[in-house]
Amino acid sequence: MENSQIDERYMHEALKEAQKAADKDEVPIGAVIVCQNQIIARAHNLTETLNDPTAHAEMQAITSATNYLGGKYLDQCTLYVTVEPCPMCAGALYWAQLGRLVYGAKDPKRGYSLFERTILHPKTAVSFDILKDNCSSLVSNFFTKKR
């Protein structure tokens, strides 16, 4: 299977998580972490459910994956997330030494790339625009309904 097909396959899984968030009236962002071709963590935004501003999909996924692996480093893992991580999440990914980040839609208002690429670990490879239309429309539709 080609890399782009693999990325799309796992991004579809992240989109399923984003839909779970939407079903809970959370901002629909979902994430999965893959290690050795296996999903080891699935997560979605839970900021409203947990009354916790740090309960982003990425943060939930990091906690789940590090618990699964029994260590704090994710250098052999890939995080698939539907929307570009914010600076808080990018900072957490730095400390986890994430091997690869793949995201769908850019976040032109709060994405980490608005600030500096160095928020991520220097060894973290980044790919983006994977199923970007699917990812961005899920968030756009959510906020359109809210207004």
C-alpha positions in Angstrom: 0.0 0.0 0.0 1.3 3.5 -0.9 2.1 6.0 1.8 -0.7 8.4 0.8 -3.2 5.5 0.9 -1.9 4.5 4.4 -2.2 8.1 5.6 -5.8 8.4 4.2 -6.7 5.1 5.9 -5.6 6.3 9.3 -7.1 9.8 8.7 -10.4 8.1 8.1 -10.0 6.6 11.6 -9.3 10.0 13.0 -12.4 11.4 11.3 -14.5 8.7 13.1 -13.1 10.0 16.3 -14.0 13.6 15.3 -17.5 12.4 14.6 -17.7 11.0 18.2 -16.8 14.5 19.4 -19.4 16.1 17.3 -22.0 13.7 18.6 -21.1 14.9 22.1 -21.4 18.5 21.0 -17.6 18.9 21.3 -15.5 20.6 18.6 -15.1 17.8 16.1 -11.4 17.0 16.2 -10.2 13.4 16.3 -6.9 11.7 16.6 -5.3 8.3 16.3 -1.7 7.2 17.1 -0.2 4.5 15.0 2.9 2.5 16.0 4.2 -0.4 13.9 1.1 -0.3 11.6 -1.2 -0.7 14.6 -3.5 1.9 16.1 -2.5 2.2 19.8 -4.6 5.2 20.7 -7.9 6.8 19.7 -9.2 10.1 21.0 -11.3 13.1 20.4 -11.9 16.4 22.0 -13.4 16.2 25.5 -13.0 19.8 26.7 -16.7 20.3 27.4 -17.3 16.8 28.7 -14.4 17.1 31.2 -14.6 20.8 31.8 -10.9 20.8 31.0 -9.4 23.3 28.4 -6.5 20.9 27.9 -8.6 17.9 27.0 -7.8 18.2 23.2 -7.9 15.1 21.0 -4.1 15.2 20.8 -3.5 15.4 24.5 -6.0 12.5 25.1 -4.2 10.5 22.5 -0.7 11.1 23.9 -1.8 10.0 27.3 -3.5 6.9 25.9 -0.5 6.0 23.7 2.2 6.5 26.4 0.1 4.4 28.8 -0.1 1.7 26.2 3.6 1.8 25.5 4.6 2.1 29.1 6.9 5.1 28.3 6.8 8.8 27.6 8.3 8.8 24.1 6.4 8.4 20.9 9.4 8.6 18.6 8.4 5.5 16.7 4.8 6.6 16.3 2.6 8.7 14.0 -0.2 10.9 15.2 -3.0 11.4 12.7 -5.2 14.4 13.7 -8.0 16.0 11.7 -7.0 19.6 12.4 -3.5 21.2 12.8 -2.5 21.0 16.5 -2.5 24.2 18.6 0.7 25.4 20.3 -0.2 23.6 23.5 -0.6 20.3 21.8 2.5 20.9 19.6 4.5 21.5 22.8 3.3 18.2 24.3 4.2 16.5 21.1 7.7 18.0 21.4 8.1 16.5 24.8 6.8 13.1 23.6 9.3 13.3 20.8 6.7 12.3 18.2 8.2 10.6 15.2 5.6 11.9 12.6 2.6 14.2 12.6 0.0 14.0 9.9 -2.9 16.4 10.0 -5.9 17.1 7.7 -6.9 20.7 7.8 -4.8 23.7 8.7 -6.0 25.9 11.5 -5.4 29.5 10.3 -6.5 31.0 13.7 -4.9 28.8 16.3 -2.5 26.3 14.6 1.0 25.9 15.8 2.5 26.8 12.4 1.3 30.4 13.0 4.1 30.7 15.6 7.1 28.6 14.9 7.8 25.2 13.4 10.3 24.6 16.2 7.4 24.1 18.7 7.6 20.5 17.4 10.6 18.3 18.1 13.3 18.8 15.4 13.1 15.1 14.4 9.3 15.1 13.9 8.3 14.7 10.3 5.2 16.6 9.2 2.6 15.9 6.5 -0.6 17.8 6.1 -3.7 18.3 3.8 -4.6 14.6 4.1 -8.4 14.5 3.5 -8.3 18.2 4.2 -11.8 18.8 2.7 -13.4 16.1 4.9 -11.6 17.4 8.0 -12.3 21.1 7.5 -16.0 20.6 6.5 -16.7 18.7 9.7 -15.4 21.6 11.8 -17.0 24.3 9.5 -20.4 22.5 9.7 -20.2 22.3 13.5 -19.5 26.0 13.9 -22.2 26.9 11.3 -24.8 25.0 13.4 -23.6 26.8 16.6 -24.1 30.2 15.1 
